[in-house]
Amino acid sequence: MAKFEESILRLEKIVQELEKGEVPLEKSLTLFEEGMQLSTTCRKELEQAEGKVEILLKQNGKLQAESFEPMTMTEAPAVRK
């Protein structure tokens, strides 16, 4: 399993453990710190992957790869329920 997936699984376990509320304060703080480090690591990996994503566009009858530029929240259309 890749490091990213392992980190996400560990982060999920930490969240579940903290949500139960049965962990002593000292251990809660340790788990919280570990979770924050995992979160930072995962976010960095996602940002790196985002920079590598390309989309294929058909231009002049040929497929051409272009860098993917994600929309910011201000550019994204509003979603209504």
C-alpha distance (Angstrom), angle and dihedral (degrees) to the residues before:
residue distance angle dihedral
M1 . . .
A2 3.78 . .
K3 3.79 120.9 .
F4 3.82 92.3 -113.0
E5 3.79 93.2 55.8
E6 3.81 91.4 45.8
S7 3.79 90.2 51.2
I8 3.81 92.4 49.8
L9 3.81 91.9 49.5
R10 3.81 91.5 49.6
L11 3.81 90.8 47.1
E12 3.82 90.3 52.0
K13 3.82 90.5 51.4
I14 3.80 91.1 49.9
V15 3.80 91.6 50.8
Q16 3.80 91.7 49.0
E17 3.79 91.5 49.4
L18 3.80 93.0 48.7
E19 3.81 92.7 45.7
K20 3.80 90.9 56.7
G21 3.80 88.3 63.7
E22 3.80 92.8 -147.8
V23 3.80 96.4 111.4
P24 3.83 119.3 102.8
L25 3.81 115.3 -110.3
E26 3.82 94.9 -108.1
K27 3.82 92.4 52.8
S28 3.82 90.8 43.1
L29 3.80 89.9 57.8
T30 3.81 91.5 48.0
L31 3.81 91.3 49.2
F32 3.80 91.3 46.4
E33 3.82 91.5 52.7
E34 3.81 91.2 48.4
G35 3.80 90.1 48.2
M36 3.80 92.4 51.2
Q37 3.82 91.0 50.4
L38 3.81 90.9 49.0
S39 3.80 90.5 47.9
T40 3.80 91.5 52.2
T41 3.80 92.1 47.4
C42 3.82 92.5 49.1
R43 3.80 92.4 47.4
K44 3.83 90.9 52.3
E45 3.81 91.3 49.4
L46 3.81 91.0 49.9
E47 3.80 91.4 49.4
Q48 3.81 90.3 51.2
A49 3.80 91.5 48.5
E50 3.80 90.7 47.5
G51 3.80 89.1 57.5
K52 3.80 90.4 55.1
V53 3.78 97.1 50.0
E54 3.76 115.3 110.2
I55 3.75 131.3 -175.4
L56 3.77 126.0 -146.0
L57 3.76 116.5 -129.0
K58 3.75 126.5 -174.6
Q59 3.77 108.7 -130.1
N60 3.80 124.6 168.9
G61 3.80 90.0 -9.0
K62 3.81 93.8 -55.5
L63 3.79 131.9 99.9
Q64 3.77 111.4 -117.3
A65 3.82 127.3 -175.0
E66 3.79 118.0 -131.0
S67 3.78 130.7 178.7
F68 3.78 114.8 -97.4
E69 3.79 113.4 -119.3
P70 3.82 110.6 -164.5
M71 3.79 117.5 -141.6
T72 3.75 118.1 -112.7
M73 3.78 119.4 -128.9
T74 3.82 90.1 -99.7
E75 3.83 91.4 53.9
A76 3.82 96.2 44.5
P77 3.79 115.9 95.6
A78 3.78 115.6 -110.5
V79 3.78 113.7 -98.3
R80 3.78 115.9 -141.1
K81 3.77 126.0 -166.2
